[in-house]
């Protein structure tokens, strides 16, 4: 409706200011009325866009990329037209106040006075319509609510069976890209991060994103089934009473033996049954699992209940499990300097004015990463099937921002970052969720699937890469992999890591989000199941001295090496960096792991050894709109430690 009124207003402005009597004015004054006609033309143009926007696009298409771009163009164009209309309003008021149509310098008809007096109200109405249509267009672009709820969950409080239930859901529903983490490894690392304490700048929490409305019919159905199965309803369900008839049951079984099918006849029947091949059985099982519902993937109850209270606890956990959409690790960086990634003279100015070196530290924010810091990768694990995975990913991001707004200011994150693989469908959900897409440095991943059951030397020969460990072997170098995570080992990891970090920072590269400590490494090494070796330490030693080290993270079908450290004086002599990459590949081939993720740094060396550059894209969201511009500049240079 407002678009139609805008069209009428624009037409009136053109018609009223196109009068032959106006040409009797001086040229400079005539130019003003020509300008007013152009203003009317712009009003007609913006009204046509407004009518087209409201009539062509429906409510359900507002998150479409084409619609979003069209609305953005409309808002920019309408803003320009509103500024011009404001100028028109000021000029029209001045003409009414200054020009005297009955003066001696003009010979105008009496109707011109009415024209002068008509322009200001037309301009005022046009301004009001601009504001109204821009607000309506802004609401059209507004992200819809997620209708999901978020709560913190303590993984340490879960029983072994409950832990396995969540892991099973992740294994079943989180395979949306090759090498996606398996449930047990993912939950183990999330639990380790949530246990990190005594760190000034780093804290982690696991979030459960879930459907707030429970399925009451299903809950009542399983409650009735559980009470009927595990709570006796009559005397013949009590074991003590049932045992009284055990002798009678045995005599009945003996009397029924004579009526069984003779062995010869049974054998003949088995021979007549159609034989099914193993491949057909596999296809049948795959087809059966494909349509499996979420509740069929989890046993109920997880543990046999012995009382009504235990049954109720099992029902409550099962209801919580079935309503869970995703588990997310939120890594909070308490004070992250957004200007720390800027280099050169401009970077120094920004750091002194707004960064850590300034008085008010306006660009030092609390950063929330929806992922692990080491290794730097996403930590959103879906726990259910969805017919619309992009919509589900967008809703999860939206739910996290909605939950963040409910927190007190002392806990609320100013900026959120969610790193994703660019090929992943979740990357398509960044814009619709109200987040900003920012390119991050690519990771480097080796696909070892074609080299199964081969040695590292056969792999190097296949990719035509020269073996780099000759000098290391001549010096009787040792390769030590440890899963004990002692204080001495963790301190050694950090000491060598600092040498690399200081070198990179000195060269002007990005600092890490948070500095690791020996206590953090020791906490990451803790695991309830020590035999799983999900995380280990790798050391290269020559003459008893460590020349290189790293932490190996096993996440299902992917192994990642991170927190690399080098002794700068000795590592070049023995090519320790290249030897460490070879040893990581060797471990992956030995354990049958399909992918090796070497992270984003030193891309040339990693590409030469067979890695492919895999683009990463970050989703970013700021609670303060003025921060968006600064975030887009700063986030382009974020790199993993």
Secondary structure in CASP SS format (residue, H / E / C, confidence):
PFRMAT SS
TARGET T0000
AUTHOR 0000-0000-0000
METHOD secondary structure of the structure
MODEL  1
X C 1.00
X H 1.00
X H 1.00
X H 1.00
X H 1.00
X H 1.00
X H 1.00
X H 1.00
X H 1.00
X H 1.00
X H 1.00
X H 1.00
X H 1.00
X H 1.00
X H 1.00
X H 1.00
X C 1.00
X C 1.00
X C 1.00
X H 1.00
X H 1.00
X H 1.00
X H 1.00
X H 1.00
X C 1.00
X C 1.00
X H 1.00
X H 1.00
X H 1.00
X H 1.00
X H 1.00
X H 1.00
X H 1.00
X H 1.00
X H 1.00
X H 1.00
X H 1.00
X H 1.00
X H 1.00
X H 1.00
X H 1.00
X H 1.00
X H 1.00
X H 1.00
X H 1.00
X H 1.00
X H 1.00
X H 1.00
X H 1.00
X H 1.00
X H 1.00
X H 1.00
X H 1.00
X H 1.00
X H 1.00
X H 1.00
X C 1.00
X C 1.00
X H 1.00
X H 1.00
X H 1.00
X C 1.00
X C 1.00
X C 1.00
X H 1.00
X H 1.00
X H 1.00
X H 1.00
X H 1.00
X H 1.00
X H 1.00
X H 1.00
X H 1.00
X H 1.00
X H 1.00
X H 1.00
X H 1.00
X H 1.00
X H 1.00
X H 1.00
X H 1.00
X H 1.00
X H 1.00
X H 1.00
X H 1.00
X H 1.00
X H 1.00
X H 1.00
X H 1.00
X H 1.00
X H 1.00
X H 1.00
X H 1.00
X H 1.00
X H 1.00
X H 1.00
X H 1.00
X H 1.00
X C 1.00
X C 1.00
X C 1.00
X C 1.00
X C 1.00
X C 1.00
X C 1.00
X C 1.00
X C 1.00
X C 1.00
X C 1.00
X C 1.00
X H 1.00
X H 1.00
X H 1.00
X H 1.00
X H 1.00
X H 1.00
X H 1.00
X H 1.00
X H 1.00
X H 1.00
X H 1.00
X H 1.00
X H 1.00
X H 1.00
X H 1.00
X H 1.00
X H 1.00
X H 1.00
X H 1.00
X H 1.00
X H 1.00
X H 1.00
X H 1.00
X H 1.00
X H 1.00
X H 1.00
X H 1.00
X H 1.00
X H 1.00
X H 1.00
X H 1.00
X C 1.00
X C 1.00
X C 1.00
X C 1.00
X C 1.00
X C 1.00
X C 1.00
X E 1.00
X E 1.00
X E 1.00
X E 1.00
X C 1.00
X C 1.00
X H 1.00
X H 1.00
X H 1.00
X C 1.00
X C 1.00
X H 1.00
X H 1.00
X H 1.00
X H 1.00
X H 1.00
X H 1.00
X H 1.00
X H 1.00
X H 1.00
X H 1.00
X H 1.00
X H 1.00
X H 1.00
X H 1.00
X C 1.00
X C 1.00
X C 1.00
X C 1.00
X C 1.00
X C 1.00
X C 1.00
X C 1.00
X C 1.00
X H 1.00
X H 1.00
X H 1.00
X H 1.00
X H 1.00
X H 1.00
X H 1.00
X H 1.00
X H 1.00
X H 1.00
X H 1.00
X H 1.00
X C 1.00
X C 1.00
X C 1.00
X C 1.00
X C 1.00
X C 1.00
X C 1.00
X E 1.00
X E 1.00
X E 1.00
X E 1.00
X E 1.00
X E 1.00
X E 1.00
X E 1.00
X E 1.00
X C 1.00
X C 1.00
X C 1.00
X C 1.00
X C 1.00
X H 1.00
X H 1.00
X H 1.00
X H 1.00
X H 1.00
X H 1.00
X H 1.00
X H 1.00
X H 1.00
X H 1.00
X H 1.00
X H 1.00
X H 1.00
X H 1.00
X H 1.00
X C 1.00
X C 1.00
X C 1.00
X C 1.00
X H 1.00
X H 1.00
X H 1.00
X C 1.00
X H 1.00
X H 1.00
X H 1.00
X H 1.00
X H 1.00
X H 1.00
X H 1.00
X H 1.00
X H 1.00
X H 1.00
X H 1.00
X H 1.00
X H 1.00
X H 1.00
X H 1.00
X H 1.00
X H 1.00
X C 1.00
X H 1.00
X H 1.00
X H 1.00
X C 1.00
X C 1.00
X C 1.00
X H 1.00
X H 1.00
X H 1.00
X H 1.00
X H 1.00
X H 1.00
X H 1.00
X H 1.00
X H 1.00
X H 1.00
X C 1.00
X C 1.00
X C 1.00
X C 1.00
X C 1.00
X H 1.00
X H 1.00
X H 1.00
X H 1.00
X H 1.00
X H 1.00
X H 1.00
X H 1.00
X H 1.00
X H 1.00
X H 1.00
X H 1.00
X H 1.00
X C 1.00
X C 1.00
X C 1.00
X H 1.00
X H 1.00
X H 1.00
X H 1.00
X C 1.00
X C 1.00
X C 1.00
X C 1.00
X C 1.00
X C 1.00
X C 1.00
X C 1.00
X C 1.00
X C 1.00
X H 1.00
X H 1.00
X H 1.00
X H 1.00
X H 1.00
X H 1.00
X H 1.00
X H 1.00
X H 1.00
X H 1.00
X H 1.00
X H 1.00
X H 1.00
X H 1.00
X H 1.00
X H 1.00
X E 1.00
X E 1.00
X E 1.00
X E 1.00
X E 1.00
X E 1.00
X E 1.00
X E 1.00
X E 1.00
X E 1.00
X E 1.00
X E 1.00
X E 1.00
X E 1.00
X H 1.00
X H 1.00
X H 1.00
X H 1.00
X C 1.00
X C 1.00
X H 1.00
X H 1.00
X H 1.00
X H 1.00
X H 1.00
X H 1.00
X H 1.00
X H 1.00
X H 1.00
X H 1.00
X C 1.00
X C 1.00
X C 1.00
X C 1.00
X C 1.00
X C 1.00
X C 1.00
X C 1.00
X C 1.00
X C 1.00
X E 1.00
X E 1.00
X E 1.00
X E 1.00
X E 1.00
X E 1.00
X C 1.00
X E 1.00
X E 1.00
X C 1.00
X C 1.00
X C 1.00
X C 1.00
X E 1.00
X E 1.00
X C 1.00
X E 1.00
X E 1.00
X E 1.00
X C 1.00
X C 1.00
X C 1.00
X C 1.00
X C 1.00
X C 1.00
X H 1.00
X H 1.00
X H 1.00
X H 1.00
X H 1.00
X H 1.00
X H 1.00
X H 1.00
X H 1.00
X H 1.00
X H 1.00
X H 1.00
X H 1.00
X H 1.00
X H 1.00
X H 1.00
X H 1.00
X C 1.00
X C 1.00
X C 1.00
X C 1.00
X C 1.00
X C 1.00
X C 1.00
X C 1.00
X C 1.00
X E 1.00
X E 1.00
X E 1.00
X E 1.00
X E 1.00
X E 1.00
X E 1.00
X C 1.00
X C 1.00
X C 1.00
X H 1.00
X H 1.00
X H 1.00
X H 1.00
X H 1.00
X H 1.00
X H 1.00
X H 1.00
X C 1.00
X C 1.00
X C 1.00
X E 1.00
X E 1.00
X E 1.00
X E 1.00
X E 1.00
X E 1.00
X E 1.00
X E 1.00
X E 1.00
X E 1.00
X E 1.00
X E 1.00
X C 1.00
X H 1.00
X H 1.00
X H 1.00
X C 1.00
X C 1.00
X C 1.00
X C 1.00
X H 1.00
X H 1.00
X H 1.00
X H 1.00
X H 1.00
X H 1.00
X H 1.00
X C 1.00
X C 1.00
X C 1.00
X C 1.00
X C 1.00
X C 1.00
X C 1.00
X H 1.00
X H 1.00
X H 1.00
X H 1.00
X H 1.00
X C 1.00
X C 1.00
X C 1.00
X E 1.00
X E 1.00
X E 1.00
X E 1.00
X E 1.00
X C 1.00
X C 1.00
X C 1.00
X C 1.00
X H 1.00
X H 1.00
X H 1.00
X H 1.00
X H 1.00
X H 1.00
X H 1.00
X H 1.00
X H 1.00
X H 1.00
X H 1.00
X H 1.00
X H 1.00
X H 1.00
X H 1.00
X H 1.00
X H 1.00
X H 1.00
X H 1.00
X H 1.00
X C 1.00
X C 1.00
X C 1.00
X C 1.00
X C 1.00
X C 1.00
X C 1.00
X C 1.00
X C 1.00
X C 1.00
X C 1.00
X H 1.00
X H 1.00
X H 1.00
X H 1.00
X H 1.00
X H 1.00
X H 1.00
X H 1.00
X C 1.00
X C 1.00
X C 1.00
X C 1.00
X H 1.00
X H 1.00
X H 1.00
X C 1.00
X C 1.00
X E 1.00
X E 1.00
X E 1.00
X E 1.00
X E 1.00
X E 1.00
X E 1.00
X E 1.00
X C 1.00
X C 1.00
X E 1.00
X E 1.00
X E 1.00
X E 1.00
X E 1.00
X E 1.00
X E 1.00
X E 1.00
X E 1.00
X E 1.00
X E 1.00
X C 1.00
X C 1.00
X E 1.00
X E 1.00
X E 1.00
X E 1.00
X E 1.00
X E 1.00
X E 1.00
X E 1.00
X E 1.00
X C 1.00
X H 1.00
X H 1.00
X H 1.00
X H 1.00
X H 1.00
X H 1.00
X H 1.00
X C 1.00
X H 1.00
X H 1.00
X H 1.00
X H 1.00
X H 1.00
X H 1.00
X H 1.00
X H 1.00
X H 1.00
X H 1.00
X H 1.00
X H 1.00
X H 1.00
X H 1.00
X H 1.00
X H 1.00
X C 1.00
X C 1.00
X C 1.00
X E 1.00
X E 1.00
X E 1.00
X C 1.00
X C 1.00
X C 1.00
X C 1.00
X C 1.00
X H 1.00
X H 1.00
X H 1.00
X H 1.00
X H 1.00
X H 1.00
X C 1.00
X C 1.00
X C 1.00
X E 1.00
X E 1.00
X E 1.00
X E 1.00
X E 1.00
X E 1.00
X E 1.00
X E 1.00
X E 1.00
X E 1.00
X E 1.00
X C 1.00
X C 1.00
X C 1.00
X C 1.00
X H 1.00
X H 1.00
X H 1.00
X H 1.00
X H 1.00
X H 1.00
X H 1.00
X H 1.00
X H 1.00
X C 1.00
X C 1.00
X C 1.00
X C 1.00
X C 1.00
X C 1.00
END
